[in-house]
Amino acid sequence: MLLKNELMGRDMVDITARDHLIVALDVDSLAEAGRLVELLFPRVGMFKIGMRLFNSVGPAAIQLVRDRGAKVFVDLKLHDIPSTVAGAARALTGHGAAILNVHAAGGTAMMKAAAEAARAEASALGIPRPLVVAVTVLTAIDQAVFNGELGMPGSIRERVVAWSRMAFEAGLDGVVSSPHEVADIRRTCGPEFVIITPGVRPAGDAAGDQKRVMSPGGAVRLGASYLVVGRPVIAAPDPVKAAADILAEMGSAQVKNT
Ligand code: C5P
């Protein structure tokens, strides 16, 4: 599914094959982020900047990764009223995000406002527009917490598929989900829809705070478009080897898919 999902040619979105492994730069400083990008680029073509690094050093983190030639998934999980989210999506587009995300729980109007703002800003600046994707149910939430603590009815899987359909109908490019929901989302939203999966763990790695985890090969075989991996790479004794092993597993799962 990875290669079938190439997005080149679709409305100035600029993503290529080696970008399908996204390494999460969950660190606190530009120096640490820069060290990881130096080590891993160009083997890894895209890096994720989430709330930890962004709130520590600001948009300079995006600039640092882009200056080295890599792409950036800005994972700030926007969730607010539509006009505020639109303003944030506009700003992140201007900073050169290749992917940005919002919470599906913010509703259709909010998702549409984000996608429209990103598209309009990219076109005003003459740059490729970022993919705008919706976060469904976080991979650190399990069924007991979902029903008990959060008071949400039904299964996580049903909620993820319903929110994915909502994102699809709002015109978003895709969703973030656990690997366990990928096959159902793919069936519901079709081959072009982008599915980004965190919660990926090579055999033998600790799950940490992630609950709904799967191997890189498993996620690719089920139809994931992009895998997000943080600690199994950045906290490994040898991050280059850890990334290479994951890429090799993704590659052989892809060959078996085709
Ligand atoms: O270290 P690990 O591989 O668990 O990192 C996963 C990354 O993906 C983290 O940066 C986390 O914020 C992010 N993420 C997630 N679940 C989501 C969305 C993003 O784990 N639903």
Residues whose N, C-alpha, C, O or C-beta is under 5 A from the ligand:
A	BS01	C5P	A24 D26 G50 V137 L138 T139 V176 P198 G199 V200 Q210 V228 V229 G230 R231 P232
